[in-house]
Amino acid sequence: MFNKVLIANRGEIALRVLRACKELGIATVAVHSTADESAMHVKLADESVCIGPPPSRDSYLNIHQIVAACEITGADAVHPGYGFLSENAKFAEILEAHEITFIGPTAQHISIMGDKIEAKRTAARLGIPVVPGSEGGVSDEREAKRIAADIGYPVIIKATAGGGGRGMKVARTEDDLVVALQTARSEAGAAFGNDEVYIEKFLGKPRHIEVQVVGDGKGAGVHLGERDCSLQRRHQKVWEEANSPALNAKQRKEIGEICANAVAEMGYRGAGTVEFLYENGEFYFIEMNTRLQVEHPVTEAITGIDLVHEQLRVAAGAGLSVRQSEITFEGHAIECRINAEDARTFMPSPGTITHYHTPGGLGVRVDSGVYAGYRIPPYYDSLIGKLIVHGRNRVECMMRLRRCLDEFVVDGIKSTLPLFQDLVQNIDIANGDYDIHWLEKYLAASSAP
Ligand code: ADP
């Protein structure tokens, strides 16, 4: 196992990783920008190193400073958390060149999954169901028309280099397609410096369902079930649950095994998430994230498995702690991402938290890096914390969530707590009856005069 792990991140996820390291007896190094001197991850780490000024590109994204911090402190591994450098193949490569372990997959696997066309091709080769569409980039109009006619309208045009849901255009007819192709290309060129696009069947009312996998890098792979993250605003997940209200045990086992086998066959090392759109009983691969996800605690709640422990183990070559047959799914878990934003307008609300009280009790977990008196800096994402609630079934989980939301106090700044207080009482949510467009429609309707 490692002696000392440097955590190349901030906020709740830095703290989350730090906790796992402590439990395994591993010393921790926090890095921080000058804006984060009083952050919780800095206070709780064994050592800390300031790596630059507030803007992320000068600190949390500054590879040279982070490598230097490893050398100064003698850290033998780096955990990247999520975001920042977690899916940066060059970072993984540079660390390996310095004989520092990157706690994640190989640079090669990060690169494959970072390229949308390559990822889809790899997924299809490994037996994962993909969205019907073009094999690769589409260059001319004739080819585009042929492919669209083949898969049937509506279709969606996506930028190969796209991300964050940007650079997508839907075409419902052949006339639409000609215009959409041109605009998608020019937008992709301007936004990503690469105007290559590809075509897929457009799914009208899908759910977002993702499968958690872990591979040991030596040919073993397991799945830890799925998460349903259909409740999204502007492609950002807001509420996540495990299991998905839409799947039964047989479907869970089938899609889980497909993903676990793919991971094993790839020789994938580390935690990963295979993301799907799900419609009419069919799964359609959209991408694979080669890192820990924000919403990983719902999986931990129903499996009792610490995913960061597993990441540390496989990175150190110690293998997985569990076999597939030992992984079971108990009850139901829901996570709410509570942001420092106005619950109606979603305007960011940085500032000082004056009072802070978190709920507790059986089945309740709060992952957060804030405290009373803490000032949320304006430079980074607006996550205050994640409330994760577990119950023996979905009804118990929802009732528990409702009482936790009533207990939660964040004063001094605005938060999205009121949004969750509304959602937990909504009939569609209670029935688990929602798709990826549900939340935006609900927000539009509730803000209408
Ligand atoms: P990005 O990397 O930009 O986030 P994704 O491929 O993950 O791109 O897609 C982001 C979102 O766009 C999906 O979660 C879904 O809401 C929508 N989307 C992507 N592909 C399709 C599709 N074929 N049909 C319908 N919606 C889609």
Residues whose N, C-alpha, C, O or C-beta is under 5 A from the ligand:
A	BS01	ADP	V131 I156 G162 G163 G164 G165 R166 E200 K201 F202 L203 I286 E287 I436
